[in-house]
Amino acid sequence: MEGKYNKGLNEMLVNLFNHVMAVESQAVITEEFKDITNNDMHIIEAVGIGEPKNMSEIAKCLSVTVGTLTTNMNGLEKKGYIERNRSKEDKRVVYTTLTERGKKAFYHHRDFHKKMIKAAVSDLDDDEKRMLYKCLIKLDKFFTPQD
């Protein structure tokens, strides 16, 4: 019985991933934000709107190196989405925050995700939502790099 669904589940997961990436890109990269990529939008999401984060925290959140992140941050800073400031206590540490433009992009991206979740669970009862959540936790655990 277990193998009966494996091929279909695999196809569904691959299709879902591809559809989410395509739809998100179309929905999020609008005329207003045409100067950034979907990847940039995820960096903006990782920077967030809370306390300033250092580059290491953001890189870890995105599972990339600080060097890779720095390259992307340079572009986002030039385009006016983020700003970076050195720590007053330790000049080696650089903190990143979103500018007003960056915050606008953050909320735009967040709203897309809210709509996506609402559409995904709109017809599910509480038990089905719990089951979906449990399945997604297992998938997330599988895809999360182990240190």
Disulfide bonds with the S-S distance in Angstrom:
none
